[in-house]
Amino acid sequence: MASEVEEQASATGGEIAFLSTPSLYFSISPTTRQRARLFDFDVQWAWDPGFVLYNYKHLEALPVELKHRFTMVVIDPPFITEEVWKMYAKAAKYLLLKSSGNEGEKTRKRNILCTTVSENAGLLQALLGVKERRFKPSIPTLVYQFSSFSNYESARLDAINPELM
């Protein structure tokens, strides 16, 4: 997943918001991390210059200077419920660049990459316009399998990861 984020960061040239994804944030290169922010509730990451305190229950607390600033949002909520995903979707829409709406003007990409259970596929399609991909993050400590979801095409995400074959 880190390689996917690196590739998309290079393609979009913009900033990346990591919502509740510290392990992925710290897995990307230091160069890419300079264009990224980690939005998380856990203040153990406060030492990092990209850290932004984020409580998904309080969208209004997100800094206004970060509104519509990011070309990519990566999301892995602490809970997989509809209520929580609705709040994360609002945060993603707040943080992502707005579409220009002008047909003649080239619109910058606004990529969304998420992880959750397959059962949330319909919900995520409705909330964020993402679809389930074949790549499934390997998380040995979970009792259920997560899937990846994105609103863009990706050969990497459309391939089954070898450890699951």
C-alpha positions in Angstrom: 0.0 0.0 0.0 2.9 2.3 0.7 4.1 1.8 -2.9 0.6 2.6 -4.2 0.6 5.9 -2.2 4.1 6.8 -3.4 3.0 6.2 -7.1 -0.2 8.2 -6.7 1.6 11.0 -4.9 4.1 11.3 -7.7 1.3 11.3 -10.3 -0.8 13.9 -8.6 2.0 16.1 -7.4 -0.1 17.3 -4.5 -0.5 16.8 -0.8 -1.8 13.6 0.9 -4.0 13.4 3.9 -3.7 10.2 6.0 -6.8 9.8 8.1 -6.1 7.3 11.0 -3.4 5.5 9.1 -0.2 6.1 11.0 1.5 2.9 10.0 1.0 3.7 6.3 2.1 7.4 6.8 5.3 6.3 8.5 5.9 3.7 5.7 6.2 6.2 2.9 9.5 7.9 2.0 10.6 11.0 4.0 10.4 13.0 0.7 6.8 12.1 0.2 6.0 12.6 3.8 7.0 16.2 3.4 3.9 16.6 1.3 1.7 14.7 3.7 -0.3 15.1 6.9 -1.2 12.5 9.5 -4.7 13.1 11.0 -4.9 11.0 14.1 -6.3 11.0 17.6 -3.3 9.4 19.2 -0.9 12.2 20.4 2.0 9.8 20.5 2.6 11.0 16.9 2.5 14.7 17.9 6.3 14.9 17.6 6.0 14.5 13.8 5.7 17.8 11.9 2.9 16.4 9.7 0.7 15.5 12.7 -2.7 17.0 12.9 -4.9 16.1 16.0 -8.0 14.6 14.5 -11.1 13.3 16.3 -13.5 11.9 13.7 -16.5 13.0 15.8 -15.4 16.6 15.5 -15.1 17.6 11.9 -15.4 21.3 12.9 -12.0 21.0 14.7 -10.1 20.4 11.4 -7.9 23.5 10.7 -9.6 25.7 8.1 -6.2 26.2 6.3 -6.3 22.5 5.4 -9.7 22.7 3.8 -9.7 21.6 0.1 -5.9 21.3 0.1 -5.2 17.6 -0.6 -5.1 15.7 -3.9 -5.2 12.3 -2.1 -6.9 11.0 1.0 -6.0 7.7 2.6 -8.5 6.4 5.1 -8.6 3.5 7.6 -11.0 4.2 10.4 -10.7 2.6 13.8 -14.3 1.2 13.4 -16.0 -0.2 10.3 -19.6 1.0 11.1 -21.7 3.1 8.8 -21.9 5.9 11.3 -18.1 6.2 11.5 -17.7 5.9 7.7 -20.1 8.8 7.2 -18.0 11.0 9.5 -14.8 10.0 7.7 -16.4 10.7 4.3 -17.3 14.2 5.4 -13.7 14.7 6.5 -12.4 13.4 3.2 -14.7 15.8 1.3 -13.5 18.7 3.5 -9.8 17.9 2.9 -9.9 17.1 -0.8 -9.4 19.7 -3.5 -12.7 21.0 -4.9 -13.6 20.2 -8.5 -13.2 23.4 -10.5 -16.4 22.7 -12.4 -15.0 24.5 -15.5 -15.0 22.2 -18.5 -12.1 23.9 -20.2 -9.9 23.8 -17.1 -8.0 20.6 -16.4 -9.1 19.3 -13.0 -6.4 17.9 -10.7 -6.9 14.4 -9.6 -8.6 13.8 -6.3 -7.7 10.3 -5.2 -9.3 8.3 -2.4 -7.8 5.1 -1.1 -9.6 3.3 1.8 -9.4 0.0 3.6 -12.4 -1.8 5.3 -14.4 -5.0 5.1 -16.0 -6.0 1.8 -19.4 -5.8 3.4 -19.0 -2.0 3.3 -18.5 -1.9 -0.5 -22.0 -0.4 -1.2 -21.7 2.1 1.6 -18.3 3.3 0.4 -19.5 3.5 -3.2 -22.4 5.7 -2.1 -20.3 7.9 0.3 -17.1 8.3 -1.6 -17.5 6.9 -5.1 -14.9 4.2 -4.5 -15.0 0.6 -5.6 -13.5 -2.5 -4.2 -10.2 -3.7 -5.6 -8.6 -7.1 -5.7 -5.7 -6.2 -3.4 -6.4 -7.1 0.2 -4.1 -5.7 2.9 -2.6 -8.5 4.9 -3.3 -7.8 8.6 -2.6 -11.1 10.5 -4.0 -9.9 13.8 -7.5 -9.2 12.5 -10.2 -11.9 12.6 -11.7 -10.6 9.4 -10.2 -9.8 6.0 -9.9 -6.1 4.9 -10.2 -5.0 1.3 -8.9 -2.0 -0.5 -11.1 0.6 -2.2 -10.3 3.5 -4.5 -11.9 6.0 -6.8 -9.2 5.6 -9.5 -7.7 2.8 -11.6 -4.6 1.0 -10.4 -2.9 -2.1 -11.7 -1.3 -2.6 -8.3 -4.7 -2.5 -6.5 -6.3 -4.7 -9.1 -3.8 -7.5 -8.6 -4.3 -10.2 -5.9 -1.4 -10.0 -3.5 0.8 -13.1 -3.5 0.5 -13.9 0.2 -3.3 -14.5 -0.2 -3.0 -16.9 -3.2 
